């Protein structure tokens, strides 16, 4: 009886680990989608509506996907101090504390940091090209993640299930 | 109020100016020019910011010289990191800050025919600190307003004496507040954003609770729009000058509205020589002329004339 309970617990444990891993992978993918959404909003508000940058960031602080709200809150705080005349530097400062949350991989983090450059381009032809290029790069990351996500989830689940069975066989 | 002005300065300059906060309260203008000393003007004297001590001084030697990076930073802060959002204001040569302070901007202009296409490089800024003088029109109010109506009034003076300030306070008093027994609906055409000093469409100056403002609109167009849509009792405009302005004023008068306006002239004699005004002066359209002068000590004096050019009051 004890062995049976132990086996069940081990199996649940490994399935739980697999499930958690699956959630992390999905969350990462959703993070990329949310990031793209935020950049599209910034692009649209700057280019078409010509909203001042602090107003755009203030809106994102409240209405961006939850995972990004604290980042934009920090960017807004940096802007409103009027200490640094470079919005890119304000973005970078906000990133320093926010990157500890580990939403992105190293490569994605570098690209996220580059997005700050967009804020200094105004809204003319250069801005349009830069924005299109950045969003295209984000799209590539999303597509890659989409392709790999299913495989990774399958592999995680199989590995965890296999590990569970293996542990049960050895220990029980 | 000064915080809104100081906010647009680079951090280093801001600290130095903050140390002179008391003197800044009296400052009317701050002049910023690339590679020139920063100059503060209080209406009587010029002051310079000493580079070493950070104090204001009447001596230009050893004062803080404005760098290109200072102007660049100021433009960034002035436009809230968003020069693209203020292109039209920059083309018209000024921006209005919260608090009603105006920043004039000039430099290298790119023209397309007769139109200003872009302000390409900025070389100078002129920060005019708003000092709304609440109550300055109290003495003249009984002469320009009755219980039933507002008299057609022209405020007359040379440049920089204060006719816009007087007009602004007159609008406030005529529009009234929550407790005013006598009050009228006032429409303001603020072509140069000097009367209401709107920032994001919100008047930064107190113009009373019954005042509607059309901002940055040509006077003639604005007056017609107000007549059509806001049913004003009084229309107020600043710096009447062109034939088009006077034609629009004619329409306003024919609609039964009163007019409060300002016009540039040193005295009644100079006023009477203005060709565009001849018709009105002959027909005595304006019932009151408020002439402002400044004496050698900087004090302002009023003289009020009626429609027949008789002086009816002087302070």
Contacts between the chains, C-beta under 8 A, distances in Angstrom:
chain1	res1	chain2	res2	distance
A	46	B	82	7.7
A	46	B	84	6.7
A	50	B	82	7.8
A	50	B	84	6.0
A	50	B	85	4.7
A	50	B	87	7.9
A	51	B	82	7.6
A	51	B	85	6.4
A	52	B	79	7.4
A	52	B	80	4.4
A	52	B	81	7.2
A	52	B	82	4.0
A	52	B	85	4.7
A	52	B	86	8.0
A	53	B	80	6.5
A	53	B	81	4.4
A	53	B	82	4.7
A	53	B	85	7.9
A	54	B	80	5.4
A	54	B	81	6.7
A	54	B	82	7.8
A	55	B	80	8.0
A	79	B	81	6.2
A	82	B	7	5.2
A	82	B	8	7.7
A	82	B	11	7.7
A	82	B	77	5.2
A	83	B	11	5.2
A	85	B	10	7.1
A	85	B	72	7.1
A	85	B	73	4.1
A	85	B	76	4.3
A	85	B	77	6.5
A	85	B	81	7.8
A	86	B	76	8.0
A	87	B	81	4.9
A	119	B	81	7.2
A	122	B	83	6.2
A	122	B	84	4.2
A	123	B	84	3.9
A	123	B	85	8.0
A	124	B	84	7.2
A	127	B	84	7.8
